[in-house]
C-alpha cells in the first residue's frame, strides 16, 4: 500500500523517545510522530500522552525521498467547522545576553501573577526584576574580584618587586 501525504491511517505505537513516538502502519512501515504533533497543548513528556502498543489515528504530513514518514496525531482529529486549537503563546525576542526568546504571557510574570508595565519592568508586588538582580550581581562580583586582586598581589612568592 502506497502511503500518501494527507492520508489518515491507524497505527500502533512501537517506540517512544524524548522527541516523539514511532508508529507502525500497515505492512511493517514505520513513521514518526514528532512531539509537537502529538497534542494541541504543550507536551513535556511523550509518555504522558502515549504508551507502547496504543492504537492511534494518524495523518501523514510528509514523506521524505529517503523513505522517512512524518505523522501527526493532532491533525488526524476530525474537528467541527470553526473550531480553533488553543492559542500559542507569542514569542518575543529577549534582546538580552545570549539572545534567545521568551514568551509574552500577556502582562504576567513567570508565576502567572500580573505585573505593572509602568514600573520599569518590576512586578507590582515589590520584588526586583531580573535585570535589577543581574545588575546588582555584576556590581557585587566586580567588587569582590577587585578586593581579591588587592589582597593577593602582595602574597605572591618569587623574586622581583611587587606587580602593578
PyMOL commands that set and color helices and strands:
alter all, ss='L'
color gray80, all
select helices_A, chain A and resi 26-28+35-37+46-48+130-153
alter helices_A, ss='H'
color red, helices_A
select strands_A, chain A and resi 8-17+20-24+30-34+55-63+69-72+90-93+101-104
alter strands_A, ss='S'
color yellow, strands_A
deselect
rebuild
show_as cartoon
